Amino acid sequence: MDLNRRDFLKGAAVASVVAAGSLAVGCTPAEEEPAEKWEYDVDVAVAGFGAGGAMAALTAQKGGASVVCVEAYHQVGGTAMDSAGGATGPGSMEVAQANMPYSKPEFLQTFVDCIGEATNVMEEYDAFIRPGAGGVGFTIGAESTHKARVECYEDLAEKFVDGGGVLLMETKAFKLLTNEDGSIVGLMARKSDGTEIKIKAKAVILACGGFQNNPELKTKFFGPMGDQVFCRAVPTNDGTGLLMAKEVGAALSTGLGTFYGHSMAANADVEFMDFYEIGSQYHDNRCIVVNLDGKRYYDEGAGVAGDMNNLELINQRYARGCVIFDQNIYDEWGSISAGGDKGADRTAEVIERGGRVAKADTIEELAEKMSAWGYHKANTIKTVKEYNEAIDNGTTADLEVPRTTGLIASIIKIVEPPFYATEVVCGVSCCYGGVAINPNGEVLKEDGVKPIPGLYAIPGTAGGITSAHYYRSSIGAAVAYAWKAATCALDYVSAGQE
Ligand SMILES: Cc1cc2nc3c(=O)[nH]c(=O)nc-3n(C[C@H](O)[C@H](O)[C@H](O)COP(=O)(O)OP(=O)(O)OC[C@H]3O[C@@H](n4cnc5c(N)ncnc54)[C@H](O)[C@@H]3O)c2cc1C
């Protein structure tokens, strides 16, 4: 069979890959090791080819390692493909500590030290990127479109394969393999047709995201409303990385109940790759958001892009709320994304896709319509009235739930009819808690001190790094730690060969 690079990306069968003679230098086909069947024998195996996994795979390859990467989804790039693509980070420890005050300094130090290294790798691979916000890190894609972001990672995947790497698409890692002393010797993965493959690897890097799409783990770690939380990430991020690591004795990090996300239109038919443009109600930090009691529950303007309000939404009944706004906010902000670019008319799209949007000429009428969804009518009317009065009086900071401008929001009176209410549900894009690692990205044993030899993990499979502070940096943290983990894995592999 005549295979080309695209066949790798489409998940060509292992046997076909071997037949095509396209394995990376250093990969040994199974036949050479009759005692135990390994489909691949490499220096480094990477689980996941999202922004972090791609960085880990390319860094390891650049350092001379043979690398196999398994990617569970049918598209490369992971969650970042449906994001603003900002892979930024703090330019100094001062900035890092000011913006992520609860993080351990040693974790921030790796972030600060390695975000530039990760950017260098992207530049060396001539990736389609733009400068990062504030001059630190990079922004994915030659321009701010989903197409450009996907192009960036498809191009990197091709370069990885051209460089001798093996990329197996729609292939999910599900088990880590260890020897008698607990050191990692490889992993097992399952292809979409159910075929299991065994990869022998001196080091394994887990870059397979968090547990965004695992209702049991979300309930366990996020709390009673966890299973209601919308997976605002690639659907393959189902916590397998965490579970695999735990099975071989890994400790879990702090902050397992914290995450980054944005509230999403409830009940609307939105899928991955619709989240940035349509599902995310990015204008909510200029609006009032009420819970089922018709009350505000958090400062809508806090945080970067409504992320703090979303984090609090999980503590409201059914993790739901209603975003209330007027025609002025609709016109000004109804199609502006968090990144500031203009996109689809989100409200119209949500209606089109079956989401709950009410429209009325008065707040009383709007509250009446919302009451049909279970929202307390009298409280809703009172909340809007008090909010508008506080703006008139300059006393929004004195409201029972204070209102500030936050980083990018503004405080706007809700007075121009018609009025709108969009029902939203809490969404998770990135888990801040996960497998416990040290600042080198080495996965720690249950004692929380000693590393499991040969096992590495990066955020969001790894957790406890940025301590519930988004700082527009979940992709940034992933790529910075991916560079660090791959660099340490290279040292580990070469030390083992001495
Ligand atoms: C609308 C939106 C806007 C956002 N904007 C930004 C932004 O501007 N800046 C920012 O920093 N963050 C942003 N984010 C968040 C950011 O995209 C994610 O936090 C980031 O991509 C990291 O996600 P992750 O670590 O969970 O893994 P991912 O990037 O999703 O990567 C994990 C990869 O592993 C694969 N995988 C999962 N399980 C397995 C397995 N068992 N075996 C093999 N492969 C597996 C997945 O398919 C995926 O490709 C945004 C997110 C969304 C949805």
The ligand as a MOL file (V3000), in Angstrom:
LIG
                    3D

  0  0  0     0  0            999 V3000
M  V30 BEGIN CTAB
M  V30 COUNTS 53 58 0 0 0
M  V30 BEGIN ATOM
M  V30 1 C -14.0890 28.8730 23.2970 0
M  V30 2 C -12.7790 28.6890 24.0010 0
M  V30 3 C -11.8760 29.7410 24.0800 0
M  V30 4 C -10.6520 29.5720 24.7370 0
M  V30 5 N -9.7110 30.5690 24.6830 0
M  V30 6 C -8.4860 30.3630 25.2420 0
M  V30 7 C -7.4110 31.2950 25.0840 0
M  V30 8 O -7.4780 32.2640 24.3240 0
M  V30 9 N -6.2600 31.0740 25.7820 0
M  V30 10 C -6.0980 29.9890 26.5780 0
M  V30 11 O -5.0540 29.8380 27.1880 0
M  V30 12 N -7.0630 29.0570 26.6740 0
M  V30 13 C -8.2270 29.1990 26.0130 0
M  V30 14 N -9.1740 28.2060 26.0790 0
M  V30 15 C -8.8710 26.9790 26.8150 0
M  V30 16 C -7.8580 26.1330 26.0730 0
M  V30 17 O -8.2380 25.9140 24.7450 0
M  V30 18 C -7.6390 24.8060 26.7830 0
M  V30 19 O -7.5990 25.0250 28.1410 0
M  V30 20 C -6.3000 24.2470 26.3090 0
M  V30 21 O -6.4190 23.8810 24.9560 0
M  V30 22 C -5.8230 23.1040 27.1060 0
M  V30 23 O -6.7540 22.0710 27.0720 0
M  V30 24 P -6.3930 20.6640 27.6900 0
M  V30 25 O -5.1300 20.7350 28.4350 0
M  V30 26 O -7.5640 20.1590 28.4470 0
M  V30 27 O -6.1010 19.7170 26.4800 0
M  V30 28 P -6.3480 19.7980 24.9180 0
M  V30 29 O -5.6950 20.9800 24.3430 0
M  V30 30 O -7.7770 19.5940 24.6340 0
M  V30 31 O -5.5050 18.5590 24.4270 0
M  V30 32 C -5.7540 17.2430 24.8210 0
M  V30 33 C -5.6390 16.3620 23.6030 0
M  V30 34 O -5.5400 15.0200 24.0340 0
M  V30 35 C -6.4420 14.2100 23.3040 0
M  V30 36 N -6.7960 13.0870 24.1810 0
M  V30 37 C -7.6320 13.0750 25.2430 0
M  V30 38 N -7.6120 11.8660 25.8330 0
M  V30 39 C -6.7420 11.1080 25.1310 0
M  V30 40 C -6.2670 9.7800 25.2710 0
M  V30 41 N -6.6820 8.9870 26.2660 0
M  V30 42 N -5.3760 9.3140 24.3640 0
M  V30 43 C -4.9310 10.1060 23.3500 0
M  V30 44 N -5.3430 11.3770 23.1820 0
M  V30 45 C -6.2240 11.8800 24.0770 0
M  V30 46 C -7.5890 15.1270 22.9580 0
M  V30 47 O -8.3070 14.6470 21.8540 0
M  V30 48 C -6.8510 16.4470 22.6940 0
M  V30 49 O -6.4270 16.5470 21.3640 0
M  V30 50 C -10.3730 28.3330 25.3810 0
M  V30 51 C -11.2650 27.2620 25.2790 0
M  V30 52 C -12.4580 27.4330 24.5690 0
M  V30 53 C -13.3760 26.2520 24.4080 0
M  V30 END ATOM
M  V30 BEGIN BOND
M  V30 1 1 1 2
M  V30 2 1 2 3
M  V30 3 2 2 52
M  V30 4 2 3 4
M  V30 5 1 4 5
M  V30 6 1 4 50
M  V30 7 2 5 6
M  V30 8 1 6 7
M  V30 9 1 6 13
M  V30 10 2 7 8
M  V30 11 1 7 9
M  V30 12 1 9 10
M  V30 13 2 10 11
M  V30 14 1 10 12
M  V30 15 2 12 13
M  V30 16 1 13 14
M  V30 17 1 14 15
M  V30 18 1 14 50
M  V30 19 1 15 16
M  V30 20 1 16 17
M  V30 21 1 16 18
M  V30 22 1 18 19
M  V30 23 1 18 20
M  V30 24 1 20 21
M  V30 25 1 20 22
M  V30 26 1 22 23
M  V30 27 1 23 24
M  V30 28 2 24 25
M  V30 29 1 24 26
M  V30 30 1 24 27
M  V30 31 1 27 28
M  V30 32 2 28 29
M  V30 33 1 28 30
M  V30 34 1 28 31
M  V30 35 1 31 32
M  V30 36 1 32 33
M  V30 37 1 33 34
M  V30 38 1 33 48
M  V30 39 1 34 35
M  V30 40 1 35 36
M  V30 41 1 35 46
M  V30 42 1 36 37
M  V30 43 1 36 45
M  V30 44 2 37 38
M  V30 45 1 38 39
M  V30 46 1 39 40
M  V30 47 2 39 45
M  V30 48 1 40 41
M  V30 49 2 40 42
M  V30 50 1 42 43
M  V30 51 2 43 44
M  V30 52 1 44 45
M  V30 53 1 46 47
M  V30 54 1 46 48
M  V30 55 1 48 49
M  V30 56 2 50 51
M  V30 57 1 51 52
M  V30 58 1 52 53
M  V30 END BOND
M  V30 END CTAB
M  END
